[in-house]
Amino acid sequence: MTDRYLPGRDDYSDMLDLPRPVSKKHPPMRIERRAAQFMPFAALTGFESAVQKAGLLFEEEADRGNVEFVEFEEF
């Protein structure tokens, strides 16, 4: 992004000192609910447990000797 002025946009200086709008229809959101709105979420529900399970299955197979390890050269 550049610091140049972009045509059609302003710096919003006309709005900086306006009071914050308050809804007449909806009560203010509780702090706990507001914080939860911005918390990270698990986009892939169950992914972490699936990776752990796959790791355990791999270790079991490796212990039985059913896994062939291949060495490779690093770049």
C-alpha positions in Angstrom: 0.0 0.0 0.0 1.3 3.4 -0.8 0.9 6.7 1.1 -0.3 8.5 -2.0 -3.7 10.1 -2.0 -6.2 7.9 -3.7 -8.8 9.7 -5.9 -12.4 9.4 -4.6 -11.3 8.7 -1.0 -10.8 11.1 1.9 -9.2 10.8 5.3 -12.5 10.8 7.1 -11.5 13.9 9.1 -15.1 15.1 8.8 -16.2 12.1 10.9 -13.5 11.9 13.5 -15.3 14.0 16.1 -18.8 12.7 15.7 -20.3 10.8 18.6 -20.5 7.1 18.5 -23.9 5.9 17.1 -26.0 4.0 19.7 -28.8 1.7 18.5 -32.3 2.5 19.7 -33.4 -1.0 18.6 -30.7 -3.3 20.1 -29.2 -3.2 23.6 -25.4 -3.0 23.9 -23.6 -6.4 23.6 -22.2 -7.8 26.8 -18.4 -7.6 27.1 -18.1 -11.4 27.2 -20.2 -11.9 24.0 -18.2 -9.1 22.3 -14.9 -10.7 23.2 -16.1 -14.1 22.0 -17.0 -12.6 18.6 -13.3 -11.9 17.9 -11.8 -15.0 19.3 -10.1 -17.5 16.9 -12.2 -20.5 16.0 -11.4 -24.0 14.8 -12.1 -23.8 11.1 -11.4 -27.5 10.7 -13.3 -29.1 13.6 -11.7 -32.4 14.6 -8.6 -31.8 12.5 -6.2 -31.8 15.4 -7.6 -35.1 16.8 -7.4 -36.7 13.4 -3.7 -35.7 13.0 -3.0 -37.2 16.5 -4.8 -40.4 15.7 -2.9 -40.7 12.4 0.3 -40.2 14.2 -0.5 -42.9 16.7 -1.5 -45.4 14.0 1.8 -44.6 12.2 3.8 -45.2 15.4 2.0 -48.6 15.9 2.8 -49.7 12.3 6.4 -48.5 12.7 6.8 -50.5 15.9 5.5 -53.6 14.0 8.0 -53.0 11.2 5.3 -52.3 8.6 6.7 -48.9 7.7 9.6 -48.4 5.3 11.6 -45.2 6.0 13.2 -43.5 3.0 16.1 -41.1 3.5 16.2 -38.1 1.2 18.8 -35.4 0.6 18.1 -31.9 1.9 18.2 -29.0 -0.4 
